[in-house]
Amino acid sequence: MEKTKEQIIEFTASQDGRLDILLAEKLSRSRAMAQKIIREQGICRIAPSRKMIRKTGYKTTAGEIFQVSIPGLKELPLAAENIFLPVLYEDQYLIVINKPAGMMVHPVGKIKTGTLVNALLKRCMDLSQIGGCVRPGIVHRLDKDTSGVMVVAKNDATHQHLCGQFARSQVKKTYLALVHGRMSSRKGLINARISRGRTDRTKMKVSGAEGRAAVTEYEVVKQYPQIALLRLFPKTGRTHQIRVHLAFIGHPIVGDWKYGREKDGSKAGRQLLHAETISFIHPGTKEHLRFQAELPADFRDALTSQDVLITRKVSEGQLIT
């Protein structure tokens, strides 16, 4: 992949917060990477007045506008791999896929192969470079063992447009989860702040004022004797949000050893969480699009083991029994 021109990214703080967190979300990079950018090259605040910021913990105020320059990228050090991807839609701007469970979205640590990015590099001639060399095209992510719908950007303009929609909560997503226990109500809302664990940095937790705002709505699709099928509507996009919130209210996801029960008898061997739908405004045509990903076989097997036949009603995006 040829070296690209320097990109100037402009973004606005929608609420009070920290600059490093805001930048990490805008660029779809780690917080550590965002802090490195702030320290080494600085972020220019262009409104309400111009100011160069190099303090990673800078407190942003809603309405402040910033600019950051992303240098050109050299050839990607990742291998393009011939891995099958279930594609739901593709055009010159973006590609929508149904990510299989067990596939990591991008390389991390010693894992350099077998990821969604490796598969995308084989399929697509161009991908946006805002996410960096190891995350080309990646606008948002799903956990390795979470299946379902994802949208990937093919160019930087599309990436910025989609990130803006995520920041303004214009992207709507629904998930399906199979959880332990009997739900006390048909619908509910979980409003609990989330922060990273202090002893295990790979694990998130519900916390007090120091945590980040996180809100998840849910409804019961079907209540079984000992488990329930839920449809979830996350209003924010925190790391592991749905998994943490469901465990917090006493209904961990079946197969989620990290936040639930280490040995819960799940034949799937993973958390039964599926990104069902995503809707957004197409960056090019401005058309409102909605995509739905079919449930994977292991999830369906878990449902049929309850002796209930589940059929899909695609037009309304609902599961009916």
N, C-alpha and C positions, 0 to 999 in steps of 0.2 A: 504494500500500500504506500503510495507516494506521500511525501511530506505535505501537510496542509498549511494554509495560511493562518496567521494568528487570528484568534476569534475574540471579539469583544462582547462579553455577556453582560446585559443589564438586568437587574432584578430589584424588586421592591419588597420591603418588610411589611407583611400584612398585619403583623401584631408585634408587640414588644417581645424581645427575646435576646439571643446571643448570635453574634455575627458568624461564628464558626459553624454553628448548627444550621443557620439559614443557608450559608454557602454550601455546606455538604449536601443539603437537600436539593438545592438548585442545580448542582453539578452532578448529582447522583454518585458522589464519591464518599469515602469514609470521612469521619470527623477529623481524624489525624491528618489526612491529606489536605483538608480544608484549612486546618491550622497551619500547616506548612506553607501553603500558598499565601495566607495572610502575613505570616512572619517574614517570608523571604521576598515577596514582591509587593505586598500591600494591596489593599482594596480601596478604591476611590469612591468616596461618598460624593454624589453629584447634586443631591438635594436633601434638605433645604439649603445647604451651602456646601461648597467643595472642601473636602478634607481627606487626606491620605491616612488610612488606618492600618496599623500593623499590630494591634493588640487583639489576640485571639478571643479574649473574653469581652470584647466591646459589646455594650448593651445597646441593642437596636431599638428604635422607636417606630411604631406603625407609621408608614408613609415615607420613611427614608428610602432613597433610591441609591443604589450602588452600581459600580462597574468593575469588572475584573477581566483581565486579558488572559486567554489560554493560549500558550505557545503552540506552534506547529508540532505535529507528532511524527515521529519517525516510523519506519516500517514496524508493523505489529510483530512481536516476538512469539505469537501464538500460532499453533498449527490449525489449519482449516481441515475439519474432519467430516467424512461422509456419514453423518448421523441423521437418521430419519426424524423429521419434525412434522407433527400434525399441524398444517397451516389452515387457518380459518379464513384469512383474507390477505391479499398482498397487492400493492401498487407501487408507484415510484416514490411515495413518501414514507410508507410504513409497512410493517408486516405484523399480523396478529396470529399468535400460535396458541395451541393447547399444550402447555408444558407437561411432560410426563413426570410422575412422582419419581423421586430418586435421582433426578438430574439437577446439578447445581447450575445456577444462572450464569456465573462467571468464574474464572479461575481465582483461587485464593490459596495462599501458602504454597505448599508443595503440589497442590492439585492444578495441573496445567492442561489436562485433556478431559474429554467426555462431557464438557459443559455446553450449555445453550450457546454461549459465545462461539465455541469451536464449531458448532453446527452451523451457526449463522454465517461465519466467515467462509464456509464452503458454498452456501446457498446464495449469498448476496454479494454483489460486486462492490457495493458501497454501504457503509454504516456511519452514523454520526460519530464524531470524535470527541464530543464534549465529555463523555464519561471516561475518557482516558484509554490507554492502550489495552487494558485488560477488561474494559467494560464498553466496547464500542456498541452504540445503538441502545444501550440499556437505560430506559427511562424509569422503570420501577422494577421491583424484584418480588419473587416468591421464595419461601424457604425450600431447601432441597427436596424435602419429602411432601411438600404441598403441590398438588397438581392444579392445572387450570389455565385460564386465559391470561395472556400477557400481550402488550403492544410494544413493538420495538421500532425505533426511529432510524430511517435510512439516511438522513442528512441532519446537519446542525440546526437548520431553521425549524424542522419538524420537531426535533428534540426540545428546543427552547419553547416552542408553542405548547407541546404536551406537558412539559414541566410547569409551565404557567398555569395550565388547567388544573394540574394536581395541587399546586400551591393555593389556588382559589377554590378548591373543593368542587370543581366542575366535573371532574371525572367521577362517575358513579360505579361502584363495584358491589357485587353480592357474592357471598360464599355459602357453601353448604358444609355442615360439620355434623358428625355423629358423636354425641356426648354421653357421658355416664349420668345415670340418675333420672328421676322424674321431675320435670319442670313444674314449678308452682304456679306459673301463669303462662298464657299463650303468647304473650308479647312482653318485651322488657327492654330496658336501656341500661347499659353499664357505663358509668362515668367515673373513671378512676385513673389518676395520673400514673405514668409508667416511667421508670428509670432503669439504668443498667445496674446489675448486681455488683456489689463491692468485692465479694470473694470470687465469684465466677463471672468474668466479664462477658462470657458468651450467653449469659442468661439474664433476662429482663425480669422486673418485679413491679408490683403495684407499690407506689410510694406516696409520700406526702407532698408538700408544697414544692420540694426540689425536683419532682418529676415533671414530665411533659404531659400536657393535656391529652387525653385519649378517650374517645367515645365510640361505643359499639351498640347498635340496636340489633334486636333479634326477634324472630318469631318461630314458633314451633310448627314444623311441617307435619310431623308425625311423632306421637308418643308411643313407645313400645314399653313392655313391662319393666325393663331395667336400663334402657338407653333411649335417647331422643334424637330425631333428625331436626336440625335447626337451619334456618336461612338467616344469614347475618349481613348487616349493612354497616360497615365501618365508616364512621364520619371523619376519622383521622387515619393516618398511615404510619403508626409507630411500629418499630421492630417487634415481631412476635405478638402484636397487639391482641388479635383474636384468641390466640392460645393462652396468653396471660390472663385476659379478662374472663374467659370461661373457667379457668382453674380458680380464679379469685372468687367466683360466685358458687363454687363447689360442684361444677359440672365440667371437669376436664375432658378434652377430646380423646376419644377412643384411640389407643395406640400412641399417645403422646407421652413418652417416657420422661421427657425433659420437664414438663410442667404437670403431668398427671401421675398415673400409676405405672411404675416401671414394668410390671408384669400384669397386664390386664386381659390377656387372652386374645388380643387382636391377631387374626391370621394375616392381616395386611402387613404387619411389621413396620408400620409407620403411622403418623397421625392422620386420621381420616378427615382431612380438611381439603376442600376443593374450591378454587376460584371459579365460580359459576359464570358470571357475566361481567362485562365491562362496557361502559358507554362514554363517549367523548365527542368533541367537535373535530371533524377532520381538518387538519392544519391547512390543507390546500383547497378543498372544495367548500369548506365551512358547513358541511352536511353533518347532522347528528347521526352518529353510528352506534350500533349496539351489537355486541357479539356474545355468543353463548357457547361454552365448552361442555362437551358431553362428559358424563361421569366416567371415570376409569373403571376397569373390570373389578379391581379389588374392592372399591367402594360399593359397587353394585352387588358383589357377592356378600358383603357384610349386611346389606339391606335384605337380600333374598333369604339370608339365613334366619331372618326374623319371621319367615313364612308370610311375608307381605309382598305382593307384586307391585313394583313401582313402574309407572310409565311416565314418559315425558310429554309435556304439553309445551312445545317450543314457542308457539305464538304468544303465550302469556308469561313464559319463563317460569312456570311453576311445575312442581312435582305433585302428582295426584295419585291416590291409592284406590 
